Amino acid sequence: MQRILYISFLLLTFLITSAQGQDTLKVNLQEFIDRGLERSGQVSYERHSVSMSENRVQQARNQRILPRVQFNSQHGVVPGVKSEVEGLSEGEFYLDPNLENDWEDWAIFTRAEISAVQPIYSWGAIDNAIAAAEAGARAAEFQFSAVNAEAEVQLFELYYSYLLAFEVNRILADAEEQVDRVESQIEQMREDGDPDLKEADVFRFEIFKTEFETQKSEVKESLASITRIWNYVMGGSEDVIYEPEESFLDPVAFDLKPYDFYQQTAVENRPELKGVDAGIEARAKGKEAVKAQQFPALFLGISGSYANTPNRPRQTNPFIINNTNYSSAAVGFGIRQNLNFKSIKNQMDRADIEYNRVRDLKDALMDGIYLELNETYRQASVAEVRANQTDEALSTARNWVRHEQLNYDIGFGDVEELLNAMQKELELRVELKQNVFDLNKKVAELYRASGITVKQLSIN
């Protein structure tokens, strides 16, 4: 316990010293969590997953209107043609079996082709694919909410860890005054040769003091760690440091309700459960989309082609096409059928397996949530009782210290008893703040397990 007190004391002392010459900005819990979420790599990663799922939804919707449109073109330099048949028009050059290339007449050849397919009826394959993508996007959003909630709890704990350090610093400052006063009294008793002063009491007091000197290197590393974390979370710099807006660590505003309330709230609000429900819907729609592949799809086909070469004339016969100088267009209906029925059957079996897998995942998730909720509820209940009981014990310890100090001041006290009382009070003061910190942490975990945001918690 003395080691913890000493570490915390040096930690806060160094923080205050190093802050000289720097701008100190106060942030409340809401600001700290918002800033932390904004800079969190994990949260940012999940946010991109949501964007990817939204992109897949748009891709699925694009299959409704002209899902396949292709365009290509060719270009080159080609020679013209010439015929030795007299009176043969250019549009009838195809009648000359001895038609020759004119190597003295060159021109640019250009051809462009475009084709498009518009689905007419697909037995619900497109609609189900879109519905599956939309459900998958909702599942990604709920997964993002779950990651966000977990990050909120971590930031909540980090925020109150700083307040705990401040509180321990104040406790040590008060305790140091008492220690100095007892040390002065012991020195006075030594000078006066007081027979009530025992050497064991002196040794005990010296040990009590020197234990604070054993962990300086550890304190330095602890300080560097907490400074780095806060600086990273808040995006601070060497010229700016951040501190909690509050100065005291108090219990959050919390009224423990019956367990059934939190269980019902978890079932209704946990993003993981909502995400699994969306995943089940996505798999169900995906199954329907796969089943539609068994049936022929009706589509409308559109194509057009145009070629132009100035030195090569068009041919007038509709059955003869000069592929360097022509234009054509076509519109018609078609039927597309996948005849690989074995592959379709395998895809359907896989869709069934994935659907059943996600349904089983929901059952497993429910089991985990109930276990987690039961444990967090128990821990929050115990933490509340522990904090209240420690507060009562501290009140008794303070009375004990006052009693021993009064007796010592009037000459009837015992150094050992006074030291014991002081040490016990000091331990209980630190323990109380640690228990308050644990209570706040357990309440935050209970809120997260219930699907309630920790931002709703505030300090009394």
C-alpha positions as CSV (number, residue, x, y, z in Angstrom):
1,M,0.0,0.0,0.0
2,Q,2.8,2.4,0.9
3,R,4.4,1.6,-2.5
4,I,1.2,2.5,-4.3
5,L,0.8,5.8,-2.4
6,Y,4.4,6.8,-3.0
7,I,4.2,6.0,-6.8
8,S,1.0,8.1,-7.1
9,F,2.5,10.9,-5.1
10,L,5.6,11.2,-7.3
11,L,3.5,10.7,-10.4
12,L,1.3,13.7,-9.7
13,T,4.1,15.8,-8.4
14,F,6.1,15.3,-11.6
15,L,2.9,16.0,-13.7
16,I,2.4,19.4,-11.9
17,T,6.1,20.3,-12.2
18,S,6.3,19.4,-15.9
19,A,3.2,21.3,-16.7
20,Q,4.9,24.6,-15.9
21,G,5.2,26.6,-19.1
22,Q,2.6,24.6,-20.9
23,D,-1.0,25.4,-21.7
24,T,-3.4,23.2,-19.7
25,L,-6.8,22.4,-21.2
26,K,-9.6,21.0,-19.1
27,V,-11.9,18.4,-20.8
28,N,-15.0,16.8,-19.4
29,L,-15.9,13.1,-19.8
30,Q,-18.1,13.7,-22.9
31,E,-15.3,15.7,-24.7
32,F,-12.7,13.1,-23.8
33,I,-14.7,10.2,-25.1
34,D,-15.7,12.0,-28.3
35,R,-12.1,13.0,-29.0
36,G,-10.9,9.5,-28.2
37,L,-13.4,7.9,-30.5
38,E,-12.4,10.3,-33.3
39,R,-8.8,9.3,-33.0
40,S,-9.3,5.6,-32.4
41,G,-7.8,3.4,-35.1
42,Q,-10.1,0.5,-34.4
43,V,-13.2,2.7,-34.6
44,S,-11.9,4.2,-37.8
45,Y,-11.3,0.7,-39.2
46,E,-14.9,-0.4,-38.5
47,R,-16.2,2.9,-39.9
48,H,-14.5,2.0,-43.2
49,S,-16.2,-1.5,-43.0
50,V,-19.5,0.3,-42.9
51,S,-18.6,2.4,-46.0
52,M,-17.6,-0.8,-47.8
53,S,-20.9,-2.4,-47.0
54,E,-22.8,0.7,-48.3
55,N,-20.7,0.5,-51.4
56,R,-21.8,-3.2,-51.9
57,V,-25.4,-2.1,-51.6
58,Q,-25.0,0.5,-54.3
59,Q,-23.3,-2.2,-56.5
60,A,-26.3,-4.5,-56.0
61,R,-28.7,-1.7,-56.9
62,N,-26.8,-1.0,-60.0
63,Q,-27.7,-4.5,-61.3
64,R,-31.3,-3.3,-61.9
65,I,-30.6,-0.9,-64.7
66,L,-28.3,-1.9,-67.5
67,P,-25.9,-4.0,-65.4
68,R,-23.8,-4.8,-68.4
69,V,-22.8,-2.0,-70.9
70,Q,-19.7,-2.4,-73.1
71,F,-18.1,-0.2,-75.6
72,N,-15.0,-0.8,-77.7
73,S,-13.4,0.8,-80.7
74,Q,-10.6,0.0,-83.3
75,H,-8.6,2.4,-85.3
76,G,-6.0,2.0,-88.1
77,V,-4.7,2.9,-91.5
78,V,-6.0,0.8,-94.5
79,P,-5.6,1.0,-98.3
80,G,-8.5,1.7,-100.6
81,V,-9.9,-0.7,-103.2
82,K,-10.2,-0.5,-107.0
83,S,-12.0,-2.5,-109.7
84,E,-11.2,-3.0,-113.3
85,V,-14.9,-3.7,-114.3
86,E,-16.2,-0.9,-116.3
87,G,-19.5,0.6,-115.3
88,L,-19.5,-1.1,-111.9
89,S,-20.6,1.3,-109.2
90,E,-18.8,1.6,-105.8
91,G,-21.8,0.2,-104.0
92,E,-21.5,-3.0,-106.1
93,F,-17.8,-3.7,-105.7
94,Y,-18.7,-7.0,-104.0
95,L,-19.6,-8.3,-107.5
96,D,-16.1,-8.0,-108.8
97,P,-14.2,-11.2,-107.9
98,N,-10.9,-9.6,-108.9
99,L,-11.3,-6.6,-106.6
100,E,-7.8,-5.3,-105.6
101,N,-6.3,-3.1,-102.9
102,D,-5.3,0.4,-104.0
103,W,-1.9,0.8,-102.4
104,E,-1.7,4.4,-103.5
105,D,-4.9,5.4,-101.6
106,W,-4.7,5.3,-97.8
107,A,-7.3,6.4,-95.2
108,I,-8.0,6.2,-91.4
109,F,-10.2,3.3,-90.4
110,T,-12.5,3.7,-87.4
111,R,-15.0,1.2,-85.9
112,A,-17.0,1.5,-82.7
113,E,-19.3,-1.1,-81.1
114,I,-21.6,-0.8,-78.1
115,S,-23.7,-3.5,-76.4
116,A,-26.0,-3.5,-73.4
117,V,-28.1,-6.0,-71.4
118,Q,-31.2,-5.0,-69.4
119,P,-32.8,-7.7,-67.1
120,I,-36.5,-8.1,-67.5
121,Y,-37.3,-10.9,-65.1
122,S,-34.9,-12.8,-62.9
123,W,-37.3,-14.7,-60.5
124,G,-36.4,-12.2,-57.7
125,A,-32.6,-12.8,-57.9
126,I,-31.8,-9.1,-58.2
127,D,-34.3,-7.9,-55.6
128,N,-33.1,-10.5,-53.1
129,A,-29.4,-9.7,-53.8
130,I,-30.2,-6.0,-53.0
131,A,-32.1,-6.9,-49.9
132,A,-29.2,-9.2,-48.8
133,A,-26.7,-6.3,-49.3
134,E,-28.8,-3.9,-47.4
135,A,-29.1,-6.3,-44.5
136,G,-25.4,-6.8,-44.6
137,A,-24.9,-3.0,-44.4
138,R,-27.1,-2.9,-41.3
139,A,-25.1,-5.7,-39.7
140,A,-21.9,-3.7,-40.4
141,E,-23.4,-0.6,-38.8
142,F,-24.3,-2.6,-35.6
143,Q,-20.8,-4.1,-35.5
144,F,-19.5,-0.6,-35.7
145,S,-21.8,0.4,-32.8
146,A,-20.4,-2.6,-30.7
147,V,-16.8,-1.6,-31.3
148,N,-17.7,2.0,-30.5
149,A,-19.3,1.0,-27.2
150,E,-16.3,-1.0,-26.2
151,A,-14.0,1.9,-26.9
152,E,-16.2,4.2,-24.9
153,V,-15.8,2.0,-21.8
154,Q,-12.0,2.0,-22.2
155,L,-11.9,5.8,-22.5
156,F,-14.3,6.1,-19.6
157,E,-11.8,4.0,-17.5
158,L,-8.8,6.1,-18.7
159,Y,-10.6,9.3,-17.8
160,Y,-11.3,8.2,-14.2
161,S,-7.8,6.8,-13.8
162,Y,-6.5,10.3,-14.1
163,L,-9.0,11.5,-11.4
164,L,-7.8,8.7,-9.2
165,A,-4.2,9.9,-9.5
166,F,-5.3,13.4,-8.5
167,E,-7.1,12.1,-5.5
168,V,-4.2,10.0,-4.3
169,N,-1.9,13.0,-4.6
170,R,-4.2,15.0,-2.3
171,I,-4.3,12.1,0.2
172,L,-0.6,11.9,0.3
173,A,-0.2,15.6,0.8
174,D,-2.4,15.4,3.8
175,A,-0.6,12.3,5.1
176,E,2.7,14.0,4.7
177,E,1.8,16.7,7.1
178,Q,0.8,14.1,9.7
179,V,4.1,12.2,9.2
180,D,6.1,15.4,9.6
181,R,4.3,16.2,12.8
182,V,4.9,12.7,14.3
183,E,8.5,12.9,13.2
184,S,8.9,16.2,15.1
185,Q,7.3,14.7,18.2
186,I,9.5,11.7,18.1
187,E,12.6,13.9,17.8
188,Q,11.4,15.9,20.7
189,M,10.8,12.8,22.8
190,R,14.3,11.6,22.0
191,E,15.8,14.9,23.1
192,D,13.8,14.9,26.3
193,G,14.8,11.2,26.9
194,D,11.1,10.2,27.2
195,P,11.0,6.7,28.6
196,D,7.7,6.0,26.7
197,L,9.6,6.1,23.4
198,K,10.6,2.6,22.3
199,E,13.4,1.9,19.8
200,A,11.0,-0.4,18.0
201,D,8.6,2.5,17.5
202,V,11.5,4.5,16.0
203,F,12.5,1.7,13.7
204,R,8.9,1.2,12.6
205,F,8.5,4.9,11.8
206,E,11.8,4.9,9.8
207,I,10.6,1.9,7.7
208,F,7.3,3.7,7.2
209,K,9.2,6.7,5.7
210,T,11.8,4.9,3.7
211,E,9.4,2.7,1.8
212,F,8.4,5.7,-0.2
213,E,12.0,5.9,-1.7
214,T,12.1,2.4,-3.3
215,Q,10.2,2.9,-6.5
216,K,11.5,6.1,-8.1
217,S,12.4,4.4,-11.4
218,E,9.0,2.7,-11.6
219,V,7.2,6.0,-11.0
220,K,9.1,7.6,-13.8
221,E,8.0,5.0,-16.3
222,S,4.4,5.2,-15.0
223,L,4.4,8.9,-15.5
224,A,5.7,8.5,-19.1
225,S,3.0,5.9,-19.8
226,I,0.1,8.0,-18.7
227,T,1.4,11.1,-20.3
228,R,1.8,9.3,-23.7
229,I,-1.7,7.8,-23.5
230,W,-3.4,11.1,-22.8
231,N,-1.3,12.9,-25.3
232,Y,-2.2,10.3,-28.0
233,V,-5.9,10.2,-27.2
234,M,-6.3,13.9,-27.2
235,G,-3.8,14.6,-29.9
236,G,-1.8,16.9,-27.7
237,S,1.6,18.4,-28.2
238,E,4.6,19.5,-26.1
239,D,3.0,22.9,-25.6
240,V,-0.4,21.7,-24.6
241,I,-1.5,19.2,-21.9
242,Y,-4.9,17.9,-21.1
243,E,-6.5,17.3,-17.7
244,P,-9.9,16.2,-16.5
245,E,-12.4,19.0,-15.9
246,E,-13.3,17.6,-12.5
247,S,-10.9,17.6,-9.6
248,F,-12.5,14.9,-7.4
249,L,-13.3,11.3,-8.0
250,D,-16.9,10.7,-6.9
251,P,-19.3,7.9,-7.7
252,V,-21.3,8.3,-10.9
253,A,-25.0,9.0,-10.7
254,F,-26.2,5.4,-10.6
255,D,-29.2,3.6,-9.1
256,L,-28.9,-0.1,-9.4
257,K,-32.1,-1.6,-10.8
258,P,-33.3,-5.2,-10.7
259,Y,-31.4,-7.6,-12.9
260,D,-34.4,-8.2,-15.1
261,F,-34.3,-4.6,-16.2
262,Y,-30.8,-4.9,-17.5
263,Q,-31.5,-8.3,-19.2
264,Q,-34.5,-6.9,-21.1
265,T,-32.5,-3.8,-22.0
266,A,-29.7,-5.9,-23.3
267,V,-32.0,-8.0,-25.5
268,E,-33.5,-4.9,-27.0
269,N,-30.4,-2.7,-27.3
270,R,-27.2,-4.8,-27.7
271,P,-25.9,-3.9,-31.2
272,E,-24.3,-7.4,-31.5
273,L,-27.8,-9.0,-31.3
274,K,-29.2,-6.5,-33.8
275,G,-26.2,-7.2,-36.1
276,V,-26.8,-11.0,-36.0
277,D,-30.5,-10.4,-36.8
278,A,-29.5,-8.4,-39.8
279,G,-27.0,-11.1,-40.7
280,I,-29.7,-13.7,-40.6
281,E,-31.9,-11.6,-42.8
282,A,-29.0,-11.2,-45.2
283,R,-28.3,-14.9,-45.4
284,A,-32.0,-15.6,-45.9
285,K,-32.2,-13.2,-48.8
286,G,-29.0,-14.6,-50.2
287,K,-30.5,-18.1,-50.2
288,E,-33.4,-16.8,-52.3
289,A,-31.0,-15.1,-54.7
290,V,-29.1,-18.4,-55.2
291,K,-32.3,-20.4,-55.7
292,A,-33.3,-18.0,-58.5
293,Q,-30.3,-19.2,-60.5
294,Q,-32.2,-22.5,-61.2
295,F,-34.6,-20.7,-63.5
296,P,-34.0,-19.0,-66.9
297,A,-33.6,-15.2,-66.7
298,L,-35.3,-13.0,-69.4
299,F,-33.4,-10.0,-70.6
300,L,-33.4,-7.3,-73.3
301,G,-30.3,-7.1,-75.5
302,I,-29.2,-3.9,-77.3
303,S,-26.3,-3.6,-79.6
304,G,-25.0,-1.1,-82.1
305,S,-21.9,-0.9,-84.4
306,Y,-20.5,1.7,-86.7
307,A,-17.5,1.7,-89.0
308,N,-16.2,4.4,-91.3
309,T,-13.3,4.4,-93.8
310,P,-13.5,7.2,-96.4
311,N,-11.6,5.3,-99.2
312,R,-13.8,2.1,-98.9
313,P,-17.4,2.5,-100.1
314,R,-20.5,1.0,-98.4
315,Q,-22.1,-1.9,-100.2
316,T,-25.7,-1.7,-101.2
317,N,-26.6,-5.4,-100.9
318,P,-28.2,-5.9,-97.4
319,F,-26.6,-9.3,-97.2
320,I,-23.1,-8.0,-97.9
321,I,-21.3,-5.9,-95.3
322,N,-18.1,-4.0,-95.7
323,N,-16.7,-4.4,-92.2
324,T,-14.7,-1.1,-92.7
325,N,-17.7,1.0,-93.6
326,Y,-21.1,0.2,-92.2
327,S,-23.6,0.8,-89.5
328,S,-26.0,-1.5,-87.7
329,A,-28.2,-1.7,-84.6
330,A,-30.2,-4.5,-83.0
331,V,-32.7,-4.9,-80.2
332,G,-34.1,-8.2,-79.0
333,F,-35.2,-10.4,-76.1
334,G,-33.1,-13.3,-74.8
335,I,-33.1,-16.1,-72.3
336,R,-30.1,-16.9,-70.1
337,Q,-29.9,-20.2,-68.2
338,N,-27.1,-21.6,-66.2
339,L,-26.9,-25.3,-67.1
340,N,-24.4,-26.2,-64.5
341,F,-27.0,-27.5,-62.1
342,K,-24.5,-29.3,-59.9
343,S,-22.7,-26.0,-59.2
344,I,-26.0,-24.3,-58.4
345,K,-26.9,-27.1,-56.0
346,N,-23.5,-26.7,-54.2
347,Q,-24.1,-22.9,-53.9
348,M,-27.6,-23.6,-52.5
349,D,-26.1,-26.0,-49.9
350,R,-23.5,-23.5,-49.0
351,A,-26.2,-20.8,-48.5
352,D,-28.1,-23.1,-46.2
353,I,-25.0,-23.8,-44.2
354,E,-24.2,-20.1,-43.8
355,Y,-27.8,-19.3,-42.8
356,N,-27.9,-22.0,-40.1
357,R,-24.4,-20.9,-39.0
358,V,-25.6,-17.4,-38.4
359,R,-28.7,-18.6,-36.6
360,D,-26.5,-20.7,-34.3
361,L,-24.3,-17.7,-33.8
362,K,-27.2,-15.8,-32.4
363,D,-27.9,-18.5,-29.8
364,A,-24.2,-18.6,-28.8
365,L,-24.2,-14.8,-28.6
366,M,-27.3,-14.8,-26.4
367,D,-25.5,-17.3,-24.0
368,G,-22.5,-15.1,-23.9
369,I,-24.5,-11.9,-23.2
370,Y,-26.5,-13.5,-20.4
371,L,-23.3,-14.7,-18.8
372,E,-21.5,-11.4,-19.2
373,L,-24.5,-9.5,-18.0
374,N,-24.9,-11.7,-14.9
375,E,-21.2,-11.2,-14.0
376,T,-21.2,-7.4,-14.6
377,Y,-24.3,-7.1,-12.5
378,R,-22.8,-9.1,-9.7
379,Q,-19.6,-7.0,-9.8
380,A,-21.4,-3.7,-9.9
381,S,-23.5,-4.8,-6.9
382,V,-20.5,-5.9,-4.9
383,A,-18.5,-2.8,-5.9
384,E,-21.4,-0.6,-4.6
385,V,-21.4,-2.4,-1.2
386,R,-17.6,-2.3,-1.0
387,A,-17.5,1.4,-1.6
388,N,-20.2,2.1,1.0
389,Q,-18.6,-0.1,3.6
390,T,-15.1,1.4,3.0
391,D,-16.6,4.8,3.5
392,E,-18.0,3.7,6.9
393,A,-14.6,2.1,7.9
394,L,-12.8,5.3,7.0
395,S,-15.1,7.3,9.2
396,T,-14.1,5.0,12.1
397,A,-10.4,5.2,11.2
398,R,-10.5,9.0,11.3
399,N,-12.1,8.9,14.8
400,W,-9.3,6.5,15.8
401,V,-6.6,8.9,14.5
402,R,-8.1,11.8,16.3
403,H,-8.3,9.8,19.5
404,E,-4.7,8.6,19.4
405,Q,-3.4,12.1,18.3
406,L,-5.2,13.7,21.2
407,N,-3.9,11.2,23.7
408,Y,-0.4,11.6,22.2
409,D,-0.6,15.4,22.5
410,I,-1.5,15.3,26.2
411,G,1.2,12.8,27.0
412,F,-0.8,9.6,27.3
413,G,-0.6,8.3,23.8
414,D,1.5,5.5,22.3
415,V,3.6,6.0,19.2
416,E,2.8,2.5,17.9
417,E,-0.9,3.0,18.2
418,L,-0.7,6.4,16.6
419,L,1.3,5.0,13.7
420,N,-1.2,2.2,13.3
421,A,-4.1,4.5,13.3
422,M,-2.5,6.9,10.8
423,Q,-1.5,4.0,8.5
424,K,-4.9,2.5,8.6
425,E,-6.6,5.8,7.8
426,L,-4.2,6.4,4.9
427,E,-4.9,2.9,3.5
428,L,-8.6,3.4,3.8
429,R,-8.6,6.8,2.2
430,V,-6.7,5.4,-0.8
431,E,-8.8,2.2,-0.8
432,L,-12.0,4.2,-0.8
433,K,-11.0,6.2,-3.9
434,Q,-9.9,2.9,-5.5
435,N,-13.2,1.4,-4.7
436,V,-15.1,4.4,-6.1
437,F,-13.0,4.0,-9.2
438,D,-13.8,0.3,-9.4
439,L,-17.5,1.1,-8.8
440,N,-17.6,3.6,-11.7
441,K,-15.7,1.1,-13.9
442,K,-18.1,-1.8,-13.0
443,V,-21.2,0.4,-13.6
444,A,-19.8,1.4,-17.0
445,E,-19.2,-2.3,-17.9
446,L,-22.8,-3.1,-16.8
447,Y,-24.1,-0.3,-19.0
448,R,-22.2,-1.6,-22.0
449,A,-23.3,-5.2,-21.3
450,S,-26.9,-3.8,-21.2
451,G,-26.5,-1.9,-24.5
452,I,-26.6,1.5,-22.8
453,T,-24.0,4.1,-23.7
454,V,-21.7,5.1,-20.9
455,K,-22.1,8.8,-21.9
456,Q,-25.3,8.7,-19.9
457,L,-23.3,8.4,-16.7
458,S,-22.5,11.6,-14.9
459,I,-20.8,12.5,-11.6
460,N,-22.9,13.1,-8.5
